[in-house]
Amino acid sequence: MFSNLVLLFTAALSYYCFVLLVRTRLKVEGSFGDIGGILYGPKMRLAILFSIVISQIGFASAYIGTSLQPLRRSSTCLANVYKSSLRKISKLSYVQCLPITRL
């Protein structure tokens, strides 16, 4: 129950902040860094730009992590096939890895 309330509170707070940001963007022209600089000075502009950079680094890290996982699975499978093909040469053993690479 507690986690549901925290999730609901966080969603409501996020929605409220988004609405405030849209209203501010309609009244003050410019990028988000420019809006912070116009309303609160150069330190706030740098803080906003820094937070955008940190956010983008997080998104890029998550993307790299999710895109490397299938590559790891397929390379592990191919390594196992290579080890087994040293004992017996079979072209069908490479076909075994095709379903894993499409996960």
Biopython code that builds the backbone (N, CA, C, O; Angstrom):
import numpy as np
from Bio.PDB.StructureBuilder import StructureBuilder

atoms = [
    (1, "MET", "N", (0.821, -1.190, 0.000)),
    (1, "MET", "CA", (0.000, 0.000, 0.000)),
    (1, "MET", "C", (0.873, 1.266, 0.000)),
    (1, "MET", "O", (0.582, 2.241, -0.693)),
    (2, "PHE", "N", (1.947, 1.222, 0.794)),
    (2, "PHE", "CA", (2.821, 2.394, 0.881)),
    (2, "PHE", "C", (3.457, 2.704, -0.477)),
    (2, "PHE", "O", (3.525, 3.863, -0.886)),
    (3, "SER", "N", (3.924, 1.657, -1.175)),
    (3, "SER", "CA", (4.580, 1.887, -2.464)),
    (3, "SER", "C", (3.592, 2.442, -3.497)),
    (3, "SER", "O", (3.975, 3.242, -4.350)),
    (4, "ASN", "N", (2.328, 2.022, -3.423)),
    (4, "ASN", "CA", (1.323, 2.572, -4.334)),
    (4, "ASN", "C", (1.098, 4.052, -4.081)),
    (4, "ASN", "O", (0.937, 4.830, -5.021)),
    (5, "LEU", "N", (1.087, 4.441, -2.816)),
    (5, "LEU", "CA", (0.898, 5.855, -2.479)),
    (5, "LEU", "C", (2.099, 6.690, -2.917)),
    (5, "LEU", "O", (1.938, 7.797, -3.431)),
    (6, "VAL", "N", (3.294, 6.157, -2.713)),
    (6, "VAL", "CA", (4.500, 6.873, -3.143)),
    (6, "VAL", "C", (4.520, 7.012, -4.662)),
    (6, "VAL", "O", (4.877, 8.069, -5.183)),
    (7, "LEU", "N", (4.142, 5.958, -5.371)),
    (7, "LEU", "CA", (4.086, 6.013, -6.826)),
    (7, "LEU", "C", (3.058, 7.038, -7.293)),
    (7, "LEU", "O", (3.325, 7.803, -8.220)),
    (8, "LEU", "N", (1.900, 7.059, -6.668)),
    (8, "LEU", "CA", (0.857, 8.021, -7.024)),
    (8, "LEU", "C", (1.316, 9.449, -6.734)),
    (8, "LEU", "O", (1.097, 10.345, -7.549)),
    (9, "PHE", "N", (1.944, 9.666, -5.592)),
    (9, "PHE", "CA", (2.458, 10.995, -5.239)),
    (9, "PHE", "C", (3.525, 11.450, -6.235)),
    (9, "PHE", "O", (3.516, 12.601, -6.674)),
    (10, "THR", "N", (4.436, 10.555, -6.589)),
    (10, "THR", "CA", (5.500, 10.900, -7.534)),
    (10, "THR", "C", (4.929, 11.218, -8.907)),
    (10, "THR", "O", (5.395, 12.143, -9.573)),
    (11, "ALA", "N", (3.920, 10.457, -9.339)),
    (11, "ALA", "CA", (3.286, 10.724, -10.630)),
    (11, "ALA", "C", (2.583, 12.078, -10.617)),
    (11, "ALA", "O", (2.678, 12.833, -11.584)),
    (12, "ALA", "N", (1.877, 12.393, -9.528)),
    (12, "ALA", "CA", (1.182, 13.678, -9.435)),
    (12, "ALA", "C", (2.176, 14.835, -9.405)),
    (12, "ALA", "O", (1.955, 15.858, -10.053)),
    (13, "LEU", "N", (3.265, 14.680, -8.659)),
    (13, "LEU", "CA", (4.291, 15.723, -8.597)),
    (13, "LEU", "C", (4.955, 15.918, -9.955)),
    (13, "LEU", "O", (5.205, 17.051, -10.364)),
    (14, "SER", "N", (5.238, 14.836, -10.647)),
    (14, "SER", "CA", (5.838, 14.920, -11.973)),
    (14, "SER", "C", (4.900, 15.615, -12.961)),
    (14, "SER", "O", (5.338, 16.439, -13.763)),
    (15, "TYR", "N", (3.619, 15.284, -12.901)),
    (15, "TYR", "CA", (2.637, 15.924, -13.778)),
    (15, "TYR", "C", (2.541, 17.423, -13.482)),
    (15, "TYR", "O", (2.494, 18.234, -14.407)),
    (16, "TYR", "N", (2.513, 17.790, -12.210)),
    (16, "TYR", "CA", (2.434, 19.200, -11.821)),
    (16, "TYR", "C", (3.665, 19.969, -12.328)),
    (16, "TYR", "O", (3.537, 21.075, -12.853)),
    (17, "CYS", "N", (4.841, 19.384, -12.171)),
    (17, "CYS", "CA", (6.065, 20.039, -12.645)),
    (17, "CYS", "C", (6.059, 20.182, -14.163)),
    (17, "CYS", "O", (6.516, 21.191, -14.700)),
    (18, "PHE", "N", (5.541, 19.171, -14.848)),
    (18, "PHE", "CA", (5.460, 19.251, -16.307)),
    (18, "PHE", "C", (4.518, 20.375, -16.737)),
    (18, "PHE", "O", (4.822, 21.113, -17.674)),
    (19, "VAL", "N", (3.378, 20.510, -16.059)),
    (19, "VAL", "CA", (2.437, 21.581, -16.387)),
    (19, "VAL", "C", (3.072, 22.944, -16.135)),
    (19, "VAL", "O", (2.911, 23.861, -16.940)),
    (20, "LEU", "N", (3.791, 23.084, -15.023)),
    (20, "LEU", "CA", (4.488, 24.349, -14.743)),
    (20, "LEU", "C", (5.537, 24.653, -15.815)),
    (20, "LEU", "O", (5.688, 25.799, -16.237)),
    (21, "LEU", "N", (6.244, 23.640, -16.242)),
    (21, "LEU", "CA", (7.259, 23.838, -17.269)),
    (21, "LEU", "C", (6.635, 24.281, -18.589)),
    (21, "LEU", "O", (7.175, 25.153, -19.270)),
    (22, "VAL", "N", (5.518, 23.692, -18.947)),
    (22, "VAL", "CA", (4.847, 24.079, -20.196)),
    (22, "VAL", "C", (4.319, 25.510, -20.101)),
    (22, "VAL", "O", (4.447, 26.281, -21.052)),
    (23, "ARG", "N", (3.732, 25.865, -18.973)),
    (23, "ARG", "CA", (3.240, 27.245, -18.803)),
    (23, "ARG", "C", (4.375, 28.252, -18.864)),
    (23, "ARG", "O", (4.235, 29.321, -19.458)),
    (24, "THR", "N", (5.493, 27.910, -18.251)),
    (24, "THR", "CA", (6.650, 28.809, -18.286)),
    (24, "THR", "C", (7.194, 28.921, -19.700)),
    (24, "THR", "O", (7.580, 30.004, -20.140)),
    (25, "ARG", "N", (7.223, 27.803, -20.410)),
    (25, "ARG", "CA", (7.737, 27.810, -21.778)),
    (25, "ARG", "C", (6.863, 28.670, -22.698)),
    (25, "ARG", "O", (7.371, 29.266, -23.648)),
    (26, "LEU", "N", (5.564, 28.741, -22.427)),
    (26, "LEU", "CA", (4.685, 29.583, -23.232)),
    (26, "LEU", "C", (4.913, 31.071, -22.981)),
    (26, "LEU", "O", (4.675, 31.894, -23.865)),
    (27, "LYS", "N", (5.375, 31.418, -21.778)),
    (27, "LYS", "CA", (5.584, 32.830, -21.440)),
    (27, "LYS", "C", (7.012, 33.303, -21.706)),
    (27, "LYS", "O", (7.227, 34.477, -22.006)),
    (28, "VAL", "N", (7.985, 32.402, -21.599)),
    (28, "VAL", "CA", (9.392, 32.770, -21.790)),
    (28, "VAL", "C", (9.928, 31.971, -22.969)),
    (28, "VAL", "O", (9.892, 30.740, -22.958)),
    (29, "GLU", "N", (10.423, 32.663, -23.981)),
    (29, "GLU", "CA", (10.951, 31.998, -25.170)),
    (29, "GLU", "C", (12.372, 31.515, -24.911)),
    (29, "GLU", "O", (13.126, 32.139, -24.164)),
    (30, "GLY", "N", (12.726, 30.403, -25.535)),
    (30, "GLY", "CA", (14.087, 29.890, -25.450)),
    (30, "GLY", "C", (14.116, 28.443, -25.010)),
    (30, "GLY", "O", (13.081, 27.819, -24.774)),
    (31, "SER", "N", (15.344, 27.922, -24.905)),
    (31, "SER", "CA", (15.510, 26.545, -24.457)),
    (31, "SER", "C", (15.349, 26.479, -22.942)),
    (31, "SER", "O", (15.180, 27.502, -22.279)),
    (32, "PHE", "N", (15.404, 25.265, -22.407)),
    (32, "PHE", "CA", (15.240, 25.120, -20.962)),
    (32, "PHE", "C", (16.373, 25.798, -20.196)),
    (32, "PHE", "O", (16.146, 26.386, -19.139)),
    (33, "GLY", "N", (17.583, 25.718, -20.725)),
    (33, "GLY", "CA", (18.699, 26.420, -20.096)),
    (33, "GLY", "C", (18.524, 27.927, -20.149)),
    (33, "GLY", "O", (18.842, 28.629, -19.189)),
    (34, "ASP", "N", (18.014, 28.425, -21.277)),
    (34, "ASP", "CA", (17.760, 29.857, -21.414)),
    (34, "ASP", "C", (16.662, 30.322, -20.458)),
    (34, "ASP", "O", (16.757, 31.403, -19.877)),
    (35, "ILE", "N", (15.627, 29.507, -20.298)),
    (35, "ILE", "CA", (14.549, 29.864, -19.366)),
    (35, "ILE", "C", (15.096, 29.971, -17.949)),
    (35, "ILE", "O", (14.779, 30.916, -17.226)),
    (36, "GLY", "N", (15.914, 29.009, -17.553)),
    (36, "GLY", "CA", (16.524, 29.076, -16.217)),
    (36, "GLY", "C", (17.438, 30.276, -16.072)),
    (36, "GLY", "O", (17.476, 30.909, -15.016)),
    (37, "GLY", "N", (18.181, 30.594, -17.136)),
    (37, "GLY", "CA", (19.072, 31.749, -17.087)),
    (37, "GLY", "C", (18.316, 33.057, -17.011)),
    (37, "GLY", "O", (18.730, 33.974, -16.301)),
    (38, "ILE", "N", (17.193, 33.158, -17.747)),
    (38, "ILE", "CA", (16.401, 34.394, -17.735)),
    (38, "ILE", "C", (15.724, 34.591, -16.386)),
    (38, "ILE", "O", (15.714, 35.697, -15.846)),
    (39, "LEU", "N", (15.158, 33.515, -15.843)),
    (39, "LEU", "CA", (14.380, 33.654, -14.606)),
    (39, "LEU", "C", (15.231, 33.662, -13.340)),
    (39, "LEU", "O", (14.905, 34.365, -12.383)),
    (40, "TYR", "N", (16.330, 32.880, -13.322)),
    (40, "TYR", "CA", (17.082, 32.725, -12.065)),
    (40, "TYR", "C", (18.572, 33.010, -12.164)),
    (40, "TYR", "O", (19.284, 32.886, -11.167)),
    (41, "GLY", "N", (19.059, 33.385, -13.330)),
    (41, "GLY", "CA", (20.461, 33.744, -13.453)),
    (41, "GLY", "C", (21.324, 32.648, -14.052)),
    (41, "GLY", "O", (20.852, 31.547, -14.336)),
    (42, "PRO", "N", (22.617, 32.973, -14.242)),
    (42, "PRO", "CA", (23.515, 32.037, -14.934)),
    (42, "PRO", "C", (23.801, 30.750, -14.153)),
    (42, "PRO", "O", (24.059, 29.708, -14.756)),
    (43, "LYS", "N", (23.758, 30.812, -12.825)),
    (43, "LYS", "CA", (24.009, 29.589, -12.052)),
    (43, "LYS", "C", (22.896, 28.562, -12.267)),
    (43, "LYS", "O", (23.165, 27.366, -12.378)),
    (44, "MET", "N", (21.664, 29.025, -12.325)),
    (44, "MET", "CA", (20.554, 28.106, -12.572)),
    (44, "MET", "C", (20.614, 27.563, -13.995)),
    (44, "MET", "O", (20.266, 26.408, -14.239)),
    (45, "ARG", "N", (21.058, 28.400, -14.936)),
    (45, "ARG", "CA", (21.202, 27.929, -16.317)),
    (45, "ARG", "C", (22.199, 26.789, -16.371)),
    (45, "ARG", "O", (21.942, 25.779, -17.027)),
    (46, "LEU", "N", (23.327, 26.924, -15.699)),
    (46, "LEU", "CA", (24.324, 25.858, -15.666)),
    (46, "LEU", "C", (23.795, 24.616, -14.954)),
    (46, "LEU", "O", (24.075, 23.492, -15.371)),
    (47, "ALA", "N", (23.032, 24.816, -13.885)),
    (47, "ALA", "CA", (22.463, 23.672, -13.164)),
    (47, "ALA", "C", (21.486, 22.894, -14.047)),
    (47, "ALA", "O", (21.471, 21.664, -14.028)),
    (48, "ILE", "N", (20.678, 23.608, -14.813)),
    (48, "ILE", "CA", (19.726, 22.943, -15.711)),
    (48, "ILE", "C", (20.458, 22.214, -16.823)),
    (48, "ILE", "O", (20.127, 21.070, -17.136)),
    (49, "LEU", "N", (21.441, 22.853, -17.419)),
    (49, "LEU", "CA", (22.199, 22.194, -18.487)),
    (49, "LEU", "C", (22.956, 20.971, -17.959)),
    (49, "LEU", "O", (23.051, 19.955, -18.647)),
    (50, "PHE", "N", (23.490, 21.070, -16.746)),
    (50, "PHE", "CA", (24.177, 19.936, -16.138)),
    (50, "PHE", "C", (23.209, 18.784, -15.894)),
    (50, "PHE", "O", (23.550, 17.626, -16.139)),
    (51, "SER", "N", (22.008, 19.091, -15.413)),
    (51, "SER", "CA", (21.031, 18.028, -15.167)),
    (51, "SER", "C", (20.574, 17.375, -16.472)),
    (51, "SER", "O", (20.293, 16.177, -16.496)),
    (52, "ILE", "N", (20.498, 18.146, -17.548)),
    (52, "ILE", "CA", (20.151, 17.568, -18.849)),
    (52, "ILE", "C", (21.256, 16.626, -19.323)),
    (52, "ILE", "O", (20.972, 15.554, -19.857)),
    (53, "VAL", "N", (22.502, 17.021, -19.131)),
    (53, "VAL", "CA", (23.630, 16.170, -19.525)),
    (53, "VAL", "C", (23.623, 14.870, -18.724)),
    (53, "VAL", "O", (23.798, 13.793, -19.296)),
    (54, "ILE", "N", (23.422, 14.957, -17.408)),
    (54, "ILE", "CA", (23.379, 13.766, -16.552)),
    (54, "ILE", "C", (22.230, 12.854, -16.977)),
    (54, "ILE", "O", (22.385, 11.633, -17.011)),
    (55, "SER", "N", (21.086, 13.440, -17.299)),
    (55, "SER", "CA", (19.936, 12.658, -17.741)),
    (55, "SER", "C", (20.243, 11.929, -19.048)),
    (55, "SER", "O", (19.893, 10.758, -19.195)),
    (56, "GLN", "N", (20.886, 12.598, -19.989)),
    (56, "GLN", "CA", (21.214, 11.975, -21.267)),
    (56, "GLN", "C", (22.246, 10.867, -21.093)),
    (56, "GLN", "O", (22.194, 9.856, -21.794)),
    (57, "ILE", "N", (23.180, 11.048, -20.165)),
    (57, "ILE", "CA", (24.159, 9.987, -19.884)),
    (57, "ILE", "C", (23.432, 8.761, -19.339)),
    (57, "ILE", "O", (23.773, 7.632, -19.692)),
    (58, "GLY", "N", (22.443, 8.972, -18.491)),
    (58, "GLY", "CA", (21.662, 7.850, -17.965)),
    (58, "GLY", "C", (20.906, 7.120, -19.049)),
    (58, "GLY", "O", (20.890, 5.889, -19.069)),
    (59, "PHE", "N", (20.271, 7.861, -19.962)),
    (59, "PHE", "CA", (19.553, 7.229, -21.071)),
    (59, "PHE", "C", (20.514, 6.455, -21.972)),
    (59, "PHE", "O", (20.204, 5.345, -22.403)),
    (60, "ALA", "N", (21.665, 7.032, -22.255)),
    (60, "ALA", "CA", (22.631, 6.349, -23.119)),
    (60, "ALA", "C", (23.159, 5.078, -22.452)),
    (60, "ALA", "O", (23.346, 4.060, -23.120)),
    (61, "SER", "N", (23.395, 5.130, -21.156)),
    (61, "SER", "CA", (23.860, 3.946, -20.433)),
    (61, "SER", "C", (22.820, 2.840, -20.457)),
    (61, "SER", "O", (23.154, 1.672, -20.657)),
    (62, "ALA", "N", (21.573, 3.201, -20.255)),
    (62, "ALA", "CA", (20.506, 2.200, -20.298)),
    (62, "ALA", "C", (20.388, 1.598, -21.698)),
    (62, "ALA", "O", (20.174, 0.394, -21.836)),
    (63, "TYR", "N", (20.524, 2.415, -22.721)),
    (63, "TYR", "CA", (20.451, 1.917, -24.094)),
    (63, "TYR", "C", (21.604, 0.965, -24.386)),
    (63, "TYR", "O", (21.404, -0.089, -24.990)),
    (64, "ILE", "N", (22.796, 1.330, -23.965)),
    (64, "ILE", "CA", (23.950, 0.470, -24.194)),
    (64, "ILE", "C", (23.775, -0.856, -23.466)),
    (64, "ILE", "O", (24.087, -1.915, -24.010)),
    (65, "GLY", "N", (23.277, -0.797, -22.240)),
    (65, "GLY", "CA", (23.067, -2.028, -21.474)),
    (65, "GLY", "C", (22.055, -2.948, -22.113)),
    (65, "GLY", "O", (22.263, -4.161, -22.160)),
    (66, "THR", "N", (20.957, -2.393, -22.609)),
    (66, "THR", "CA", (19.932, -3.241, -23.214)),
    (66, "THR", "C", (20.328, -3.727, -24.602)),
    (66, "THR", "O", (19.870, -4.785, -25.033)),
    (67, "SER", "N", (21.163, -2.983, -25.305)),
    (67, "SER", "CA", (21.562, -3.437, -26.639)),
    (67, "SER", "C", (22.730, -4.416, -26.587)),
    (67, "SER", "O", (22.911, -5.192, -27.525)),
    (68, "LEU", "N", (23.522, -4.403, -25.528)),
    (68, "LEU", "CA", (24.642, -5.328, -25.429)),
    (68, "LEU", "C", (24.234, -6.697, -24.900)),
    (68, "LEU", "O", (24.950, -7.675, -25.115)),
    (69, "GLN", "N", (23.116, -6.784, -24.223)),
    (69, "GLN", "CA", (22.698, -8.068, -23.657)),
    (69, "GLN", "C", (22.455, -9.130, -24.741)),
    (69, "GLN", "O", (22.959, -10.243, -24.593)),
    (70, "PRO", "N", (21.704, -8.846, -25.830)),
    (70, "PRO", "CA", (21.572, -9.866, -26.882)),
    (70, "PRO", "C", (22.897, -10.194, -27.563)),
    (70, "PRO", "O", (23.117, -11.332, -27.978)),
    (71, "LEU", "N", (23.773, -9.211, -27.679)),
    (71, "LEU", "CA", (25.079, -9.457, -28.271)),
    (71, "LEU", "C", (25.878, -10.427, -27.408)),
    (71, "LEU", "O", (26.564, -11.309, -27.924)),
    (72, "ARG", "N", (25.785, -10.259, -26.097)),
    (72, "ARG", "CA", (26.473, -11.161, -25.178)),
    (72, "ARG", "C", (25.933, -12.586, -25.300)),
    (72, "ARG", "O", (26.691, -13.556, -25.306)),
    (73, "ARG", "N", (24.606, -12.689, -25.396)),
    (73, "ARG", "CA", (24.002, -14.022, -25.535)),
    (73, "ARG", "C", (24.464, -14.704, -26.813)),
    (73, "ARG", "O", (24.828, -15.880, -26.798)),
    (74, "SER", "N", (24.450, -13.970, -27.912)),
    (74, "SER", "CA", (24.835, -14.589, -29.180)),
    (74, "SER", "C", (26.318, -14.916, -29.214)),
    (74, "SER", "O", (26.702, -15.943, -29.773)),
    (75, "SER", "N", (27.163, -14.073, -28.632)),
    (75, "SER", "CA", (28.594, -14.374, -28.633)),
    (75, "SER", "C", (28.894, -15.577, -27.754)),
    (75, "SER", "O", (29.774, -16.372, -28.084)),
    (76, "THR", "N", (28.180, -15.730, -26.638)),
    (76, "THR", "CA", (28.361, -16.904, -25.793)),
    (76, "THR", "C", (27.959, -18.162, -26.547)),
    (76, "THR", "O", (28.645, -19.182, -26.478)),
    (77, "CYS", "N", (26.850, -18.085, -27.263)),
    (77, "CYS", "CA", (26.397, -19.227, -28.046)),
    (77, "CYS", "C", (27.402, -19.570, -29.141)),
    (77, "CYS", "O", (27.732, -20.739, -29.340)),
    (78, "LEU", "N", (27.882, -18.563, -29.844)),
    (78, "LEU", "CA", (28.852, -18.818, -30.910)),
    (78, "LEU", "C", (30.154, -19.378, -30.354)),
    (78, "LEU", "O", (30.788, -20.212, -31.001)),
    (79, "ALA", "N", (30.565, -18.939, -29.172)),
    (79, "ALA", "CA", (31.775, -19.478, -28.557)),
    (79, "ALA", "C", (31.578, -20.949, -28.208)),
    (79, "ALA", "O", (32.483, -21.763, -28.394)),
    (80, "ASN", "N", (30.397, -21.285, -27.703)),
    (80, "ASN", "CA", (30.120, -22.689, -27.393)),
    (80, "ASN", "C", (30.084, -23.538, -28.657)),
    (80, "ASN", "O", (30.563, -24.672, -28.663)),
    (81, "VAL", "N", (29.517, -22.987, -29.727)),
    (81, "VAL", "CA", (29.481, -23.711, -31.000)),
    (81, "VAL", "C", (30.885, -23.900, -31.538)),
    (81, "VAL", "O", (31.218, -24.965, -32.058)),
    (82, "TYR", "N", (31.710, -22.870, -31.413)),
    (82, "TYR", "CA", (33.084, -22.962, -31.897)),
    (82, "TYR", "C", (33.846, -24.044, -31.137)),
    (82, "TYR", "O", (34.592, -24.822, -31.732)),
    (83, "LYS", "N", (33.650, -24.088, -29.804)),
    (83, "LYS", "CA", (34.330, -25.113, -29.003)),
    (83, "LYS", "C", (33.861, -26.507, -29.401)),
    (83, "LYS", "O", (34.661, -27.437, -29.505)),
    (84, "SER", "N", (32.562, -26.641, -29.622)),
    (84, "SER", "CA", (32.054, -27.963, -29.995)),
    (84, "SER", "C", (32.426, -28.310, -31.429)),
    (84, "SER", "O", (32.566, -29.489, -31.756)),
    (85, "SER", "N", (32.590, -27.316, -32.289)),
    (85, "SER", "CA", (32.934, -27.607, -33.682)),
    (85, "SER", "C", (34.405, -27.965, -33.824)),
    (85, "SER", "O", (34.807, -28.494, -34.861)),
    (86, "LEU", "N", (35.217, -27.690, -32.809)),
    (86, "LEU", "CA", (36.607, -28.145, -32.866)),
    (86, "LEU", "C", (36.651, -29.661, -32.807)),
    (86, "LEU", "O", (37.513, -30.305, -33.404)),
    (87, "ARG", "N", (35.683, -30.219, -32.058)),
    (87, "ARG", "CA", (35.606, -31.673, -31.978)),
    (87, "ARG", "C", (34.993, -32.266, -33.241)),
    (87, "ARG", "O", (35.483, -33.267, -33.764)),
    (88, "LYS", "N", (33.934, -31.652, -33.722)),
    (88, "LYS", "CA", (33.280, -32.148, -34.938)),
    (88, "LYS", "C", (32.875, -30.945, -35.778)),
    (88, "LYS", "O", (32.218, -30.033, -35.277)),
    (89, "ILE", "N", (33.242, -30.935, -36.997)),
    (89, "ILE", "CA", (32.926, -29.830, -37.890)),
    (89, "ILE", "C", (31.509, -30.047, -38.413)),
    (89, "ILE", "O", (31.216, -31.050, -39.064)),
    (90, "SER", "N", (30.636, -29.084, -38.114)),
    (90, "SER", "CA", (29.260, -29.197, -38.568)),
    (90, "SER", "C", (28.719, -27.813, -38.838)),
    (90, "SER", "O", (28.750, -26.959, -37.951)),
    (91, "LYS", "N", (28.230, -27.568, -40.021)),
    (91, "LYS", "CA", (27.655, -26.273, -40.351)),
    (91, "LYS", "C", (26.298, -26.088, -39.698)),
    (91, "LYS", "O", (25.854, -24.954, -39.516)),
    (92, "LEU", "N", (25.638, -27.166, -39.344)),
    (92, "LEU", "CA", (24.348, -27.044, -38.685)),
    (92, "LEU", "C", (24.469, -26.497, -37.270)),
    (92, "LEU", "O", (23.488, -25.992, -36.724)),
    (93, "SER", "N", (25.630, -26.585, -36.675)),
    (93, "SER", "CA", (25.786, -26.088, -35.313)),
    (93, "SER", "C", (25.643, -24.567, -35.245)),
    (93, "SER", "O", (25.258, -24.034, -34.204)),
    (94, "TYR", "N", (25.947, -23.857, -36.344)),
    (94, "TYR", "CA", (25.765, -22.411, -36.347)),
    (94, "TYR", "C", (24.295, -22.029, -36.415)),
    (94, "TYR", "O", (23.915, -20.952, -35.956)),
    (95, "VAL", "N", (23.482, -22.878, -36.970)),
    (95, "VAL", "CA", (22.046, -22.624, -37.054)),
    (95, "VAL", "C", (21.425, -22.633, -35.662)),
    (95, "VAL", "O", (20.385, -22.008, -35.453)),
    (96, "GLN", "N", (22.031, -23.320, -34.719)),
    (96, "GLN", "CA", (21.528, -23.385, -33.355)),
    (96, "GLN", "C", (21.485, -22.003, -32.697)),
    (96, "GLN", "O", (20.656, -21.769, -31.818)),
    (97, "CYS", "N", (22.344, -21.107, -33.102)),
    (97, "CYS", "CA", (22.436, -19.797, -32.473)),
    (97, "CYS", "C", (21.458, -18.786, -33.049)),
    (97, "CYS", "O", (21.251, -17.740, -32.436)),
    (98, "LEU", "N", (20.864, -19.041, -34.165)),
    (98, "LEU", "CA", (19.961, -18.065, -34.798)),
    (98, "LEU", "C", (18.794, -17.670, -33.910)),
    (98, "LEU", "O", (18.518, -16.475, -33.807)),
    (99, "PRO", "N", (18.086, -18.597, -33.259)),
    (99, "PRO", "CA", (16.973, -18.155, -32.401)),
    (99, "PRO", "C", (17.426, -17.307, -31.219)),
    (99, "PRO", "O", (16.685, -16.429, -30.778)),
    (100, "ILE", "N", (18.620, -17.547, -30.700)),
    (100, "ILE", "CA", (19.109, -16.785, -29.536)),
    (100, "ILE", "C", (19.423, -15.354, -29.930)),
    (100, "ILE", "O", (19.194, -14.439, -29.139)),
    (101, "THR", "N", (19.942, -15.135, -31.135)),
    (101, "THR", "CA", (20.317, -13.782, -31.529)),
    (101, "THR", "C", (19.119, -12.900, -31.779)),
    (101, "THR", "O", (19.270, -11.680, -31.845)),
    (102, "ARG", "N", (17.945, -13.458, -31.919)),
    (102, "ARG", "CA", (16.744, -12.659, -32.184)),
    (102, "ARG", "C", (15.927, -12.384, -30.931)),
    (102, "ARG", "O", (14.813, -11.869, -31.036)),
    (103, "LEU", "N", (16.434, -12.703, -29.769)),
    (103, "LEU", "CA", (15.689, -12.457, -28.517)),
    (103, "LEU", "C", (15.571, -11.018, -28.220)),
    (103, "LEU", "O", (14.977, -10.643, -27.210)),
]
sb = StructureBuilder()
sb.init_structure("model")
sb.init_model(0)
sb.init_chain("A")
sb.init_seg("    ")
for serial, (resi, resn, name, xyz) in enumerate(atoms, 1):
    if name == "N":
        sb.init_residue(resn, " ", resi, " ")
    sb.init_atom(name, np.array(xyz, "f"), 0.0, 1.0, " ", f" {name:<3s}", serial, name[0])
structure = sb.get_structure()
